[in-house]
Structure formats: C-alpha cells, structure tokens
C-alpha cells in the first residue's frame, strides 16, 4: 500500500512538472491571437505585464504601438530574433499589410500631427505647490499637472490650434503664462 502511494505521488509530481513545462513552452500565444481576433486591445494591455517570453512581449508592444514604422520594426524583430511558431504568422501578416499600405500610399511614413499650442502657468519642484496653482486656475480654464524633468508643470488641458488663439486665451486669464508648442 505504501509503495502504491509513493508511486502515485511520484506520478503526480511528474505530471505536474510536465504540465508546467508544456505551459511554459506554449506561453500566451493563443491568448494573444484570440485577443487580436476579437480586437480587444484593453486585454492585451492587461496581459502585457504578465508576459515573460521575448517573442510575446515584442508582438504585444508592436500591436499596441500607435506608430506604424515602430510597429513594423517590432514585428520584424520578433521574426528575426524571437521566432515563435504561434506568433510568426501574425507578425508576417501585419508586416505584409503595412508594406502593402505603404506601397499604395494608404498610410504616412510617420505620425502626422496638426500644429498645436498650450499654455504653461508654472513649474514646481513640489507637487503640492503645483496643485495649489492648478486649483486656482481651474475655475478659469481646465489644467493638468504634467511631470517632466523632476518638475511638476501646470499646463492647459486643451491645446489651441494656433499661437494667436493661445495668446488671446492667455490674455483673458488673471494668471501669467507662456505659450508652448503642443507637439
């Protein structure tokens, strides 16, 4: 009876290790493909932190990239450096679609942006000081606190189409500000 229990325990350990190894080998490729097919970007974003395989990380980064050339570079990197039978067909299809769109003139080679401008009211080392100013300005104009170079910058939440439009709005406010390019 004891030998049978030992044999069963050993068999259970072997099955558990085999299942874990198989799961490690298969990874999340099928789940990624399912989310792509269902066009569920938010699920890819939630899955990204749990991914450990380079092929899967690279493909998810490419799928979430908003810049076409960057996405193409990532799909190419996955194919060249991290081959994955579960994801190679997706990367190849996305690259083919990207190149077809480029050759037909369907997409721009870089992100196209309209010029825009925003107002900046202050820059603080202290978040508390930035919040205090933002609270005072918020009654007149929606603002946001933007962290850059270890400083908390209080800026208009919305951008203005032209420098003149930004200047006119700034003149209406009882706060000092300067105009920044929005791009």
C-alpha positions in Angstrom: 0.0 0.0 0.0 2.8 2.4 0.9 4.6 1.6 -2.4 1.4 2.4 -4.3 1.1 5.8 -2.5 4.7 6.6 -3.3 4.2 5.6 -6.9 1.1 7.7 -7.2 2.9 10.7 -5.5 5.8 10.3 -7.9 3.5 10.1 -10.9 1.6 13.2 -9.7 4.9 15.1 -9.5 5.9 14.0 -13.0 2.5 15.1 -14.4 2.7 18.4 -12.6 6.2 19.1 -13.9 5.2 18.0 -17.5 2.2 20.3 -17.4 4.2 23.3 -16.1 6.9 22.7 -18.8 4.2 22.5 -21.5 2.6 25.7 -20.3 6.0 27.4 -20.3 6.6 26.2 -23.9 3.2 27.3 -25.2 3.1 30.6 -23.3 0.4 33.0 -24.1 0.5 32.9 -27.9 -3.0 31.5 -28.3 -4.4 34.1 -25.9 -2.7 36.9 -27.8 -4.1 35.7 -31.1 -7.6 35.4 -29.5 -7.4 39.0 -28.3 -6.2 40.2 -31.7 -9.0 38.3 -33.5 -11.6 39.8 -31.1 -9.9 43.3 -31.3 -9.6 43.5 -27.5 -6.7 45.9 -27.1 -7.5 46.5 -23.4 -7.0 42.8 -22.7 -3.6 42.9 -24.5 -2.7 45.9 -22.2 -3.7 43.9 -19.1 -1.8 40.8 -20.3 1.5 42.7 -21.1 2.9 42.9 -17.5 2.5 39.1 -17.1 4.4 38.2 -20.2 7.9 36.8 -19.8 8.7 35.5 -23.3 10.5 37.9 -25.6 8.5 36.9 -28.6 5.2 37.6 -26.9 6.5 40.9 -25.4 7.7 42.1 -28.7 4.5 41.2 -30.5 2.3 42.9 -27.9 4.5 46.0 -28.0 4.1 46.1 -31.8 0.3 45.6 -31.6 0.0 48.4 -29.0 2.3 50.8 -30.9 0.5 53.7 -32.4 3.3 54.4 -34.8 3.2 52.3 -37.9 7.0 52.3 -38.6 7.7 51.4 -35.0 5.2 48.5 -35.1 6.8 47.2 -38.3 10.3 47.3 -36.7 9.0 45.3 -33.7 7.2 42.7 -35.8 10.5 42.3 -37.8 12.5 42.0 -34.6 10.2 39.3 -33.4 10.6 37.3 -36.6 14.4 37.7 -36.7 15.4 37.4 -33.0 12.5 35.6 -31.3 10.9 33.1 -33.7 7.7 31.7 -32.3 5.5 29.3 -34.3 2.4 30.6 -32.6 3.1 34.3 -33.4 5.2 34.3 -36.6 2.1 34.2 -38.9 0.6 37.2 -37.1 3.8 39.2 -37.4 4.2 38.3 -41.1 0.6 39.2 -41.9 0.9 42.6 -40.1 4.2 43.3 -41.9 2.6 42.4 -45.3 -0.4 44.7 -44.6 2.0 47.5 -43.5 4.1 47.2 -46.7 1.0 47.0 -48.9 -0.4 50.2 -47.3 3.0 51.9 -47.8 3.2 51.0 -51.5 -0.4 52.0 -52.2 0.1 55.3 -50.4 -2.5 54.3 -47.8 -0.5 55.5 -44.7 2.0 58.1 -44.0 5.6 57.1 -43.2 5.4 58.9 -39.8 2.7 60.2 -37.5 1.0 63.2 -39.0 0.1 65.9 -36.5 -1.6 69.2 -36.7 0.4 72.0 -35.1 -1.0 72.9 -31.7 -0.1 75.1 -28.7 -0.7 75.1 -25.0 -0.3 77.4 -22.1 2.1 76.8 -19.2 1.4 78.6 -15.9 4.2 77.3 -13.7 6.8 74.7 -13.0 7.4 73.4 -9.5 9.6 71.0 -7.6 6.7 70.4 -5.2 3.6 68.7 -6.3 1.7 70.5 -3.6 2.6 73.9 -5.0 1.6 72.8 -8.5 -1.7 71.5 -7.2 -2.3 74.8 -5.4 -1.8 76.8 -8.6 -3.8 74.3 -10.6 -6.8 74.6 -8.2 -6.7 78.4 -8.6 -6.6 78.3 -12.4 -9.2 75.5 -12.8 -12.0 78.0 -12.1 -11.0 79.8 -15.3 -9.5 77.0 -17.5 -9.1 73.3 -17.3 -5.5 72.5 -16.5 -3.3 69.4 -15.9 -0.1 68.8 -14.0 2.5 67.3 -16.2 5.7 65.8 -14.7 8.8 66.4 -16.7 12.5 66.5 -15.7 11.5 66.1 -12.0 9.3 69.2 -12.2 5.5 69.4 -11.9 4.3 71.7 -14.7 0.9 73.3 -14.7 -0.4 73.4 -18.3 -3.7 74.0 -20.1 -5.5 70.7 -20.5 -6.6 71.5 -24.1 -4.4 72.7 -26.9 -5.1 75.6 -29.2 -4.9 75.4 -33.0 -2.8 78.5 -33.4 -0.4 80.5 -31.4 -2.7 83.5 -31.8 -5.6 81.6 -30.3 -3.5 80.6 -27.3 -2.3 84.2 -26.9 -5.9 85.5 -27.0 -7.0 83.0 -24.3 -3.9 83.8 -22.1 -4.8 87.5 -22.2 -8.2 86.7 -20.8 -6.8 85.0 -17.7 -5.7 86.6 -14.5 -2.6 84.4 -14.4 0.8 84.7 -16.1 1.6 82.1 -18.7 3.6 81.4 -21.7 2.9 79.5 -24.9 4.4 76.1 -25.7 4.2 74.1 -28.9 1.8 71.2 -28.2 3.7 68.6 -30.3 
